[in-house]
Amino acid sequence: MSTAAWKLPPAEIEARSFGIIDEEAGPHSWDPARWSIVRRLVHTSADFDYVKDTVISPGAVEAGTAAIKDAALIVTDTKMALSGINRSNLAPFGAEVICLVDDERVVQAAKAASSTRSQAAVDVAMEEFVKAGRKTVWVVGNAPTALYRLMERLREDPSLPEPSLVVGLPVGFVNAYESKRDLAASGIRNFITNLSRKGGSNVAAAAINAIAKLALAAA
């Protein structure tokens, strides 16, 4: 292959990739805003199953976009998801991204309960930010336990403010699909998920990056 064939500017690589995805995906029922998210999931994973398996609740995109524009706190379950979110696109709105899995309170709570740190981090974030009235977006790409704990806390205490958006895309074989199925049936109004075992921190971060792009376009 010649140098000219592969030595392409990043913007051209992305544009060509999106063009290939649009062509190979074929007909679908996604509107432009939601397709921009689904296409980003496909782009990140090279997996066209997201075209048919993704579930985006009515109003989720609009709520997520509004939350970012309103400087929401984005809470991730892993440092990988944290690293994958493009914070330069959030900076104009003052939105922040955090991951608490290395917080000493989380480490000790997880040890005491023999739970995952991602699960324990939900409780710390609830106490420190949600109960203080902070608008939140939750991004779960790895730990079904975090997604289940989030749903459990909201179910146990109806006075807690509902998240502006929950991106629930954990990957794996133990409770990954089930947690996403239960998210879709949970009554949480605004969510993005997929009904399969597939997912991951990179895919969850991609969903937020797509929403941030929509927020920038609307600013």
CORHU-V34120 format. One record per backbone hydrogen bond with DSSP energy under -0.5 kcal/mol. CO is the residue of the C=O (numbers start at 1). NH is the residue of the N-H. If there is no record, write none. Layout:
co->CO nh->NH
co->CO nh->NH
This chain:
co->2 nh->5
co->2 nh->6
co->3 nh->6
co->3 nh->7
co->6 nh->8
co->9 nh->13
co->10 nh->14
co->11 nh->15
co->12 nh->16
co->13 nh->17
co->14 nh->18
co->15 nh->19
co->16 nh->20
co->17 nh->21
co->18 nh->22
co->19 nh->23
co->20 nh->24
co->21 nh->25
co->22 nh->26
co->31 nh->35
co->32 nh->36
co->33 nh->37
co->34 nh->38
co->35 nh->39
co->36 nh->40
co->37 nh->41
co->38 nh->42
co->39 nh->43
co->40 nh->44
co->41 nh->45
co->42 nh->46
co->42 nh->47
co->46 nh->48
co->47 nh->50
co->48 nh->51
co->48 nh->52
co->49 nh->52
co->49 nh->53
co->50 nh->54
co->53 nh->195
co->55 nh->57
co->55 nh->193
co->57 nh->60
co->59 nh->63
co->60 nh->64
co->61 nh->65
co->62 nh->66
co->63 nh->67
co->64 nh->68
co->65 nh->69
co->66 nh->70
co->67 nh->72
co->68 nh->71
co->72 nh->74
co->72 nh->96
co->73 nh->75
co->73 nh->137
co->74 nh->76
co->74 nh->98
co->75 nh->139
co->76 nh->100
co->78 nh->82
co->79 nh->83
co->80 nh->84
co->81 nh->85
co->82 nh->85
co->85 nh->87
co->86 nh->89
co->87 nh->90
co->87 nh->91
co->88 nh->92
co->90 nh->93
co->90 nh->94
co->90 nh->95
co->91 nh->94
co->96 nh->74
co->98 nh->76
co->100 nh->103
co->103 nh->106
co->103 nh->107
co->104 nh->108
co->105 nh->109
co->106 nh->110
co->107 nh->111
co->108 nh->112
co->109 nh->113
co->110 nh->114
co->110 nh->115
co->116 nh->120
co->117 nh->121
co->118 nh->122
co->119 nh->122
co->119 nh->123
co->120 nh->124
co->121 nh->125
co->122 nh->126
co->123 nh->127
co->124 nh->128
co->125 nh->129
co->125 nh->130
co->126 nh->131
co->129 nh->134
co->130 nh->133
co->135 nh->73
co->136 nh->164
co->136 nh->165
co->137 nh->75
co->138 nh->140
co->138 nh->167
co->139 nh->77
co->139 nh->141
co->140 nh->169
co->141 nh->171
co->142 nh->144
co->143 nh->146
co->143 nh->147
co->144 nh->148
co->145 nh->149
co->146 nh->150
co->147 nh->151
co->148 nh->152
co->149 nh->153
co->150 nh->154
co->151 nh->155
co->152 nh->156
co->153 nh->157
co->157 nh->160
co->165 nh->138
co->166 nh->168
co->166 nh->192
co->167 nh->140
co->167 nh->169
co->168 nh->194
co->169 nh->200
co->173 nh->175
co->175 nh->179
co->176 nh->180
co->177 nh->181
co->178 nh->182
co->179 nh->183
co->180 nh->184
co->181 nh->185
co->183 nh->186
co->189 nh->191
co->190 nh->166
co->191 nh->57
co->192 nh->168
co->193 nh->55
co->194 nh->196
co->197 nh->172
co->200 nh->204
co->201 nh->205
co->202 nh->206
co->203 nh->207
co->204 nh->208
co->205 nh->209
co->206 nh->210
co->207 nh->211
co->208 nh->212
co->209 nh->213
co->210 nh->214
co->211 nh->215
co->212 nh->216
co->213 nh->217
co->214 nh->218
co->215 nh->219
co->216 nh->219
